[in-house]
């Protein structure tokens, strides 16, 4: 009885393993669209017409001359870099 049960289990295992085949799916290649190739250049066309001349802009108002300084010199000192912290 023990041998019959073992042989049956072995045959069932082999039978199930034999049925498990992976399915291979082959994807068809995408169709290649035709590409238009340009031909030789044609003759050159006629030149275009001359555009209109633009208008002269108006002159702005002249500003006043700046005032001279009073002899005071301002010195700006750049900020020091902060000391690294450890």
C-alpha angles and dihedrals in degrees: 000000000000092000093050092052092048093048091048092051091048093050092047091051093049091045093052093045091052092056094053103090119157113239114237113212116198113204113211116237117257113257114255113236116225114257120221112233115207117239129218119308118265127228119298115262128234118279117261125251122273115264124237120272114253126238123260111251123236120264116249126234113275113243126230122266113259123252121252120249125259095234095267116138119205116203117196114202115206116237115262120244111255116255114256114256121221 
